[in-house]
């Protein structure tokens, strides 16, 4: 299952299976996000030095302006809208150095190692979605998928969910050493509701620290509050605490259009750097 983009309004059809090939030929230097080791909590520099340091960090598009290299972003929609489909399609494209859509969501990067934490689908569901009979979709070896080991879950039943899951994410990231991680979805990162302010702060602080220390690009999949199909989405529709939006650079959402063909639209709700 694959999504294709049709127009400047970013209308998408979940039944279209083609992925655009990456045709961007301009070579750009990969961003470097290495941090100097320090024992101080703060980093104090002149404003002039801050500008100079920022000029040395080249941020390239991975999913157009929706997701840039080195960013922590949130992508959300209602259940059944196809957010997991788009997340896998994005991971597949980035792992091959291709664009999700060349016209509207270009990828300027070389193939990257992508780690998808899939808390939505089991192996049977994932296999049925990307295979037909004996024929299976060809994913890149750069695309790694992680799901929950049921034996581990049973062994740690009763332990605080956020501690178990986030510690496990850290270990898996250290083992796989990805450039990009996608977490599907945020509700699994804590056994309690992310509506709680403290829980939201804990989850997003952890992911932001992980991004800052490693320089990885991170996408977190979220959910909406109750919203009608065809409605114009805004930040208030993001399920969970309002604090979630404070930790990310970009937020974009997907919903159905008012048309008759089940098309979807993707809308950016938050972006920095004038995007």
Buried (B, 14 or more C-beta within 10 A) or exposed (E): BBBBBBEEEBBBBBEEEEBBEBEBEEEEEEBEBEEEEEEEEEEEEEEEEEEEEEEEEEBBBBBBBBBBBBBBBBBBBBEEBBBBBBBBBBBBBBBBBBBBBBEBBBBBBBBBBBBBBBBBBEEEEBEEEBEEEEEEEEBBEBBBBBBBEEEEEEEBEEEEBBEBBBEBBEEBBEEEEBBBBBBBBBBBBBBEEBEBEEBBBBBBEBBBEBBEEBBBBBBBBBBBEEBEEEEEBEBEBBBBBEBBBEBBBBBBBBBBBEEEEEBBBBBBBBBEEEE
